[in-house]
Amino acid sequence: MKKRRIITFVMLAFVSLNLFSQPAYIFYEEGEVKYKAGELEEAIKHYDKALTKDDSYYKAYIKRGMARYTLGQNEAAMSDFNKVIELEPENYQAFYYRGMIYDALNDQKAAMKDYNKVIKMNPQFYDVYIMKGQLAFEMDKKEDAIGNITKAISINFKKPEAYFLRSAIFEADNKYESAIEDYTKILAMDKDNEKALYKRGVAYAMIDNHKDAILDFSKVIGSGRDDEEIRLNRGLSYKALQDHEGIIGDFSHLIDELNITDDPSFYVNRGIAYKALGKQEDAVKDLTKALTFKEDPLVYLERGSIYREQAKTMEALHDLNRSVDLDPESYDAYYGRALIYFEKEDCKNAIDDCTKALSIKPTKEAYFLRSKCNYLVKNQEAVCEDLQKAADMGHEEAKEKAFLMCYQKRR
């Protein structure tokens, strides 16, 4: 038993002596293996051993600091980079990583100071311009941000990340044409870059170039992406172009294929498209579905106009009344209701609604309709006044009637 203990002690002593005798760089290289494998905690242990052997081994401080920073151990990482700066005052990497920590801690002034030091030491260091550009953007210094990202691109123009970052800054400043140029540069490097295609499509839509937006969105869908965001954006671009078949296709896909059945706007957009194509029953079905989620004056207005076309007077009046109740400043609701009252020969209510509509938005149509109502109640003076106003606004029939009913009679 005693002999075994002696052997064990000797073996431990040998192992300890062997570890102690290993140079620092061996532990450092072992740490590098762990670091590259993503085993950061294990990597730190090896860097610790390297620094125990040689507390001036600045490379170990840098890599341990990077590992600690990645693990969110900002104070410990800061200590490591400060030590590197103490040992190697011209080590730009230490200032760069310390700047990143200051940035993470929201000490923007200190971060910018370190980034500027890095640039003085290594003016061709791509990464620092990216970080400085991001920081300047966060500080709402857009021109400075653009300048830094542009410098990064001049150093390495083949990295999409820089173009994505610069385009995001352009978009924040409503410079969508410039953003489109950057996305196009990315696509010149990688024609199937889904992110660039999608973002360029959105940028096109923002400047009302919906034709090109649809082309980009369609390429994204063709590449295999099929989600709410891409379908909704393409559907809205179809809407802007009044491509009713396209609208129906995308919003039907959202509802029926992607099974997104809890957004009333999907039913509204599809319903209005159905209405434009004369598919009234489908339109009423969708608009009615939308109203089960919440009351909306626009939806009542659209459904009411369909009911009027179908000669469902009571249903039409109900919807237009609700539209007016929910939005007392709706010209379209008052004018639409005036049309129904006129068709019913309810001239008093028709005139009242036309007058209300005109107080909201003077139009030739409302003046002309009120002139017809006044004619029925034999108010010739009001007829001529309204006809003249409609004629002055370019209503051709009003011009003819004003001449026949007003000027010719005076002669």
C-alpha positions as CSV (number, residue, x, y, z in Angstrom):
1,M,0.0,0.0,0.0
2,K,2.8,2.3,0.9
3,K,4.7,1.5,-2.3
4,R,1.5,2.3,-4.4
5,R,1.2,5.7,-2.7
6,I,4.8,6.5,-3.4
7,I,4.3,5.6,-7.1
8,T,1.1,7.7,-7.3
9,F,2.9,10.7,-5.8
10,V,5.8,10.3,-8.2
11,M,3.4,10.2,-11.2
12,L,1.6,13.3,-10.0
13,A,4.8,15.0,-9.5
14,F,5.9,14.1,-13.0
15,V,2.7,15.3,-14.5
16,S,2.9,18.6,-12.6
17,L,6.5,19.0,-13.6
18,N,5.6,18.3,-17.2
19,L,2.8,20.9,-17.2
20,F,5.1,23.4,-15.5
21,S,7.8,22.8,-18.1
22,Q,5.5,23.4,-21.1
23,P,6.1,26.8,-22.7
24,A,3.3,29.4,-22.8
25,Y,2.7,29.1,-26.5
26,I,1.7,25.5,-26.2
27,F,-1.1,26.4,-23.9
28,Y,-2.0,29.3,-26.2
29,E,-2.2,27.0,-29.2
30,E,-4.4,24.6,-27.3
31,G,-6.6,27.5,-26.5
32,E,-6.8,28.4,-30.1
33,V,-8.0,24.9,-31.0
34,K,-10.8,25.3,-28.4
35,Y,-11.6,28.8,-29.5
36,K,-12.0,27.8,-33.2
37,A,-14.2,25.0,-32.1
38,G,-16.5,27.4,-30.3
39,E,-15.5,26.0,-26.8
40,L,-14.9,29.4,-25.3
41,E,-14.9,28.5,-21.7
42,E,-12.3,25.7,-22.3
43,A,-10.3,28.1,-24.5
44,I,-10.1,30.6,-21.6
45,K,-8.7,27.9,-19.3
46,H,-5.9,27.3,-21.7
47,Y,-5.2,31.0,-22.1
48,D,-5.1,31.3,-18.3
49,K,-2.4,28.6,-18.3
50,A,-0.5,30.4,-20.9
51,L,-0.6,33.6,-18.9
52,T,0.4,31.8,-15.7
53,K,3.5,30.8,-17.6
54,D,4.1,34.2,-19.1
55,D,2.1,37.2,-17.9
56,S,3.5,39.3,-20.7
57,Y,2.1,37.1,-23.5
58,Y,-0.1,39.7,-25.1
59,K,-1.6,37.4,-27.7
60,A,-3.2,35.3,-24.9
61,Y,-4.7,38.4,-23.4
62,I,-6.2,39.4,-26.7
63,K,-7.8,36.0,-27.4
64,R,-9.0,35.6,-23.8
65,G,-10.5,39.1,-24.0
66,M,-12.2,38.2,-27.3
67,A,-13.6,35.0,-25.7
68,R,-14.8,36.8,-22.7
69,Y,-16.4,39.5,-24.8
70,T,-18.2,36.9,-26.8
71,L,-19.5,35.4,-23.6
72,G,-20.7,38.8,-22.4
73,Q,-18.0,39.1,-19.7
74,N,-17.4,42.7,-20.6
75,E,-15.5,43.9,-17.5
76,A,-13.1,40.9,-17.6
77,A,-12.6,41.4,-21.4
78,M,-11.9,45.1,-20.8
79,S,-9.2,44.2,-18.3
80,D,-7.5,41.9,-20.8
81,F,-7.5,44.6,-23.5
82,N,-6.2,47.2,-21.1
83,K,-3.4,44.9,-20.2
84,V,-2.5,44.5,-23.9
85,I,-2.4,48.3,-24.3
86,E,-0.1,48.5,-21.3
87,L,2.2,45.9,-22.8
88,E,1.8,46.9,-26.5
89,P,0.7,50.6,-26.7
90,E,0.6,50.4,-30.5
91,N,-1.5,47.2,-30.7
92,Y,-4.5,48.4,-32.8
93,Q,-6.4,45.2,-32.2
94,A,-6.6,45.9,-28.4
95,F,-8.0,49.4,-29.1
96,Y,-10.4,47.9,-31.6
97,Y,-11.8,45.3,-29.3
98,R,-11.9,47.7,-26.3
99,G,-13.8,50.1,-28.5
100,M,-16.3,47.3,-29.2
101,I,-16.8,46.8,-25.4
102,Y,-17.3,50.5,-24.9
103,D,-19.8,50.4,-27.7
104,A,-21.6,47.5,-26.0
105,L,-21.7,49.4,-22.8
106,N,-23.2,52.5,-24.5
107,D,-20.1,54.6,-23.9
108,Q,-20.2,56.0,-27.4
109,K,-17.6,58.7,-26.9
110,A,-15.0,56.3,-25.6
111,A,-15.8,53.8,-28.3
112,M,-15.3,56.4,-31.0
113,K,-12.1,57.5,-29.5
114,D,-10.7,54.0,-29.6
115,Y,-11.8,53.5,-33.2
116,N,-10.1,56.7,-34.2
117,K,-6.9,55.5,-32.6
118,V,-7.2,52.2,-34.6
119,I,-7.5,54.2,-37.8
120,K,-4.4,56.2,-37.1
121,M,-2.4,53.0,-36.4
122,N,-3.9,51.0,-39.3
123,P,-5.7,53.1,-41.9
124,Q,-6.5,50.1,-44.0
125,F,-8.3,48.1,-41.3
126,Y,-11.7,47.3,-42.9
127,D,-13.5,46.2,-39.7
128,V,-12.9,49.4,-37.8
129,Y,-14.7,51.5,-40.5
130,I,-17.6,49.1,-40.3
131,M,-17.9,49.5,-36.5
132,K,-17.3,53.2,-36.6
133,G,-19.9,53.6,-39.3
134,Q,-22.5,51.6,-37.3
135,L,-21.7,53.7,-34.2
136,A,-22.0,57.0,-36.1
137,F,-25.4,55.8,-37.4
138,E,-26.5,55.1,-33.8
139,M,-25.4,58.6,-32.9
140,D,-27.5,60.0,-35.7
141,K,-24.5,61.1,-37.6
142,K,-25.6,59.8,-41.0
143,E,-23.1,61.5,-43.2
144,D,-20.2,60.4,-41.0
145,A,-21.7,56.9,-41.0
146,I,-21.9,56.8,-44.8
147,G,-18.3,58.1,-45.1
148,N,-16.9,55.3,-42.9
149,I,-18.9,52.6,-44.7
150,T,-17.8,54.0,-48.0
151,K,-14.2,53.8,-46.9
152,A,-14.6,50.2,-45.8
153,I,-16.0,49.4,-49.3
154,S,-13.0,51.1,-50.9
155,I,-10.7,48.8,-48.9
156,N,-12.8,45.7,-49.7
157,F,-15.6,46.1,-52.3
158,K,-16.5,42.4,-52.3
159,K,-18.2,42.2,-48.9
160,P,-22.0,42.4,-49.1
161,E,-22.3,43.4,-45.4
162,A,-20.9,46.8,-46.1
163,Y,-23.4,47.5,-48.9
164,F,-26.3,46.2,-46.7
165,L,-25.2,48.5,-43.9
166,R,-24.8,51.6,-46.1
167,S,-28.2,50.9,-47.8
168,A,-29.8,50.7,-44.3
169,I,-28.4,54.2,-43.6
170,F,-29.6,55.5,-46.9
171,E,-33.1,54.2,-46.2
172,A,-33.1,55.8,-42.8
173,D,-32.5,59.1,-44.6
174,N,-35.2,58.3,-47.2
175,K,-32.5,58.0,-50.0
176,Y,-34.1,54.9,-51.5
177,E,-32.5,55.4,-54.9
178,S,-29.0,55.2,-53.3
179,A,-30.1,52.1,-51.4
180,I,-31.3,50.5,-54.6
181,E,-27.9,51.1,-56.1
182,D,-26.2,49.3,-53.2
183,Y,-28.6,46.3,-53.4
184,T,-27.9,46.2,-57.1
185,K,-24.2,46.0,-56.4
186,I,-24.7,43.1,-54.1
187,L,-26.8,41.3,-56.7
188,A,-24.0,41.9,-59.3
189,M,-21.8,39.8,-57.0
190,D,-24.6,37.3,-56.2
191,K,-27.6,37.5,-58.5
192,D,-29.6,35.1,-56.2
193,N,-29.0,37.0,-53.0
194,E,-32.5,36.7,-51.5
195,K,-32.0,39.4,-48.9
196,A,-30.8,41.9,-51.4
197,L,-33.7,41.1,-53.8
198,Y,-36.2,41.5,-51.1
199,K,-34.8,44.7,-49.7
200,R,-34.4,46.2,-53.2
201,G,-38.1,45.3,-53.8
202,V,-39.1,47.2,-50.7
203,A,-37.0,50.2,-51.7
204,Y,-38.6,50.2,-55.2
205,A,-42.0,50.2,-53.6
206,M,-41.0,53.1,-51.4
207,I,-40.4,55.2,-54.5
208,D,-43.6,53.9,-56.1
209,N,-41.7,51.8,-58.7
210,H,-44.1,48.9,-58.0
211,K,-43.4,47.2,-61.3
212,D,-39.8,46.6,-60.4
213,A,-40.8,45.8,-56.8
214,I,-43.1,43.1,-58.0
215,L,-40.3,41.6,-60.2
216,D,-37.9,41.4,-57.2
217,F,-40.6,40.0,-54.9
218,S,-41.5,37.4,-57.5
219,K,-37.9,36.3,-57.8
220,V,-37.7,35.9,-54.0
221,I,-40.9,33.8,-54.1
222,G,-39.5,31.8,-57.0
223,S,-36.3,31.1,-55.0
224,G,-38.4,29.2,-52.4
225,R,-39.3,31.9,-49.8
226,D,-43.0,32.0,-49.2
227,D,-44.1,33.9,-46.1
228,E,-46.5,36.6,-44.9
229,E,-44.0,39.4,-45.4
230,I,-43.1,38.8,-49.0
231,R,-46.7,38.0,-50.1
232,L,-48.1,41.0,-48.3
233,N,-45.5,43.4,-49.9
234,R,-46.1,42.0,-53.3
235,G,-49.9,42.2,-52.8
236,L,-49.7,45.8,-51.8
237,S,-47.6,46.6,-54.9
238,Y,-50.2,44.9,-57.0
239,K,-52.8,47.1,-55.2
240,A,-50.8,50.3,-56.0
241,L,-50.9,49.2,-59.7
242,Q,-54.6,48.3,-59.5
243,D,-53.7,44.8,-60.6
244,H,-56.8,43.2,-59.2
245,E,-56.0,39.7,-60.2
246,G,-52.6,40.0,-58.6
247,I,-54.1,41.4,-55.4
248,I,-56.6,38.5,-55.2
249,G,-53.8,36.0,-55.9
250,D,-51.5,37.1,-53.1
251,F,-54.2,37.8,-50.5
252,S,-55.9,34.5,-51.3
253,H,-52.5,32.8,-50.8
254,L,-52.1,34.5,-47.4
255,I,-55.5,33.4,-46.3
256,D,-55.9,30.0,-47.8
257,E,-52.3,28.7,-48.2
258,L,-50.5,30.3,-45.3
259,N,-53.6,30.1,-43.2
260,I,-53.5,33.6,-41.9
261,T,-57.1,34.2,-41.2
262,D,-57.0,36.7,-38.4
263,D,-56.1,39.9,-40.3
264,P,-59.1,41.8,-41.5
265,S,-57.0,43.9,-43.9
266,F,-56.4,40.8,-46.0
267,Y,-60.2,40.3,-46.5
268,V,-60.7,44.0,-47.2
269,N,-58.0,44.1,-49.9
270,R,-59.2,41.0,-51.6
271,G,-62.8,42.1,-51.2
272,I,-62.2,45.5,-52.9
273,A,-60.3,43.7,-55.7
274,Y,-63.3,41.4,-56.2
275,K,-65.6,44.4,-56.3
276,A,-63.4,46.0,-59.0
277,L,-63.7,42.9,-61.1
278,G,-67.4,42.8,-60.7
279,K,-67.4,39.7,-58.5
280,Q,-69.9,41.2,-56.1
281,E,-70.9,38.2,-54.1
282,D,-67.2,37.3,-53.4
283,A,-66.6,41.0,-52.5
284,V,-69.6,41.1,-50.0
285,K,-68.4,37.8,-48.5
286,D,-64.9,39.2,-47.8
287,L,-66.1,42.6,-46.6
288,T,-68.6,40.9,-44.3
289,K,-65.8,38.7,-42.9
290,A,-63.7,41.8,-42.3
291,L,-66.5,43.4,-40.3
292,T,-66.6,40.4,-37.9
293,F,-63.2,41.6,-36.6
294,K,-64.0,45.2,-36.1
295,E,-66.3,48.0,-37.5
296,D,-64.6,50.0,-40.2
297,P,-66.1,53.0,-42.0
298,L,-64.3,52.1,-45.2
299,V,-65.6,48.6,-45.2
300,Y,-69.1,49.7,-44.6
301,L,-68.7,52.2,-47.5
302,E,-67.4,49.6,-49.9
303,R,-70.1,47.0,-49.0
304,G,-72.8,49.7,-49.1
305,S,-71.8,50.7,-52.6
306,I,-72.1,47.1,-53.7
307,Y,-75.6,46.8,-52.1
308,R,-76.6,50.0,-53.9
309,E,-75.5,48.5,-57.3
310,Q,-77.5,45.4,-56.4
311,A,-80.5,47.6,-55.7
312,K,-80.5,46.4,-52.0
313,T,-81.5,49.9,-50.8
314,M,-82.1,49.1,-47.1
315,E,-78.8,47.2,-46.8
316,A,-77.0,50.0,-48.6
317,L,-78.5,52.7,-46.4
318,H,-77.6,50.7,-43.3
319,D,-74.0,50.4,-44.3
320,L,-73.6,54.0,-45.4
321,N,-75.3,55.2,-42.1
322,R,-72.7,53.2,-40.1
323,S,-69.9,54.6,-42.3
324,V,-71.1,58.2,-41.5
325,D,-71.5,57.3,-37.8
326,L,-67.9,56.0,-37.6
327,D,-66.4,58.7,-39.8
328,P,-68.5,61.9,-39.9
329,E,-66.0,63.5,-42.2
330,S,-66.4,60.9,-45.0
331,Y,-67.2,62.7,-48.3
332,D,-67.8,59.3,-50.0
333,A,-70.3,58.1,-47.5
334,Y,-72.4,61.3,-47.7
335,Y,-72.2,61.4,-51.4
336,G,-73.0,57.7,-51.7
337,R,-76.0,58.1,-49.4
338,A,-77.2,61.1,-51.4
339,L,-77.3,59.0,-54.5
340,I,-79.5,56.5,-52.8
341,Y,-81.9,59.3,-51.5
342,F,-82.0,60.8,-55.0
343,E,-82.9,57.4,-56.5
344,K,-85.7,57.2,-53.9
345,E,-86.7,60.8,-54.7
346,D,-86.1,61.7,-51.1
347,C,-84.8,65.1,-52.2
348,K,-84.6,66.7,-48.8
349,N,-82.2,64.1,-47.4
350,A,-80.3,64.0,-50.8
351,I,-79.8,67.8,-50.7
352,D,-78.7,67.6,-47.0
353,D,-76.1,64.9,-47.8
354,C,-74.8,66.7,-50.9
355,T,-74.4,69.9,-48.8
356,K,-72.5,68.0,-46.2
357,A,-70.3,66.2,-48.7
358,L,-69.5,69.6,-50.4
359,S,-68.5,71.1,-47.0
360,I,-65.9,68.3,-46.7
361,K,-64.7,68.3,-50.3
362,P,-66.2,70.4,-53.1
363,T,-66.6,68.3,-56.3
364,K,-68.3,68.7,-59.6
365,E,-70.2,65.4,-59.1
366,A,-71.7,66.6,-55.8
367,Y,-72.7,70.0,-57.2
368,F,-74.3,68.4,-60.2
369,L,-76.2,65.8,-58.1
370,R,-77.5,68.6,-55.8
371,S,-78.6,70.6,-58.9
372,K,-80.7,67.6,-60.0
373,C,-82.3,67.4,-56.5
374,N,-83.0,71.1,-56.5
375,Y,-84.6,70.7,-59.9
376,L,-87.0,68.1,-58.5
377,V,-88.1,70.5,-55.7
378,K,-88.3,73.3,-58.2
379,N,-85.6,75.6,-56.7
380,Q,-84.5,77.1,-60.0
381,E,-82.1,79.6,-58.5
382,A,-80.2,76.8,-56.6
383,V,-80.2,74.6,-59.7
384,C,-78.4,77.3,-61.7
385,E,-76.0,78.0,-59.0
386,D,-75.0,74.4,-58.6
387,L,-74.8,73.8,-62.4
388,Q,-72.5,76.8,-62.8
389,K,-70.2,75.5,-60.0
390,A,-70.1,72.0,-61.5
391,A,-69.5,73.5,-65.0
392,D,-66.7,75.7,-63.7
393,M,-65.1,72.6,-62.3
394,G,-65.2,70.9,-65.7
395,H,-68.5,68.8,-65.6
396,E,-69.5,68.6,-69.3
397,E,-73.1,67.7,-68.8
398,A,-73.5,70.6,-66.3
399,K,-72.2,73.0,-68.9
400,E,-74.8,71.9,-71.4
401,K,-77.7,72.0,-68.9
402,A,-76.5,75.3,-67.5
403,F,-76.7,76.8,-71.0
404,L,-80.1,75.3,-71.7
405,M,-81.8,75.7,-68.3
406,C,-80.3,79.0,-67.1
407,Y,-78.7,81.2,-69.8
408,Q,-81.0,80.4,-72.7
409,K,-84.1,80.9,-70.5
410,R,-82.8,84.3,-69.5
411,R,-82.7,85.4,-73.1
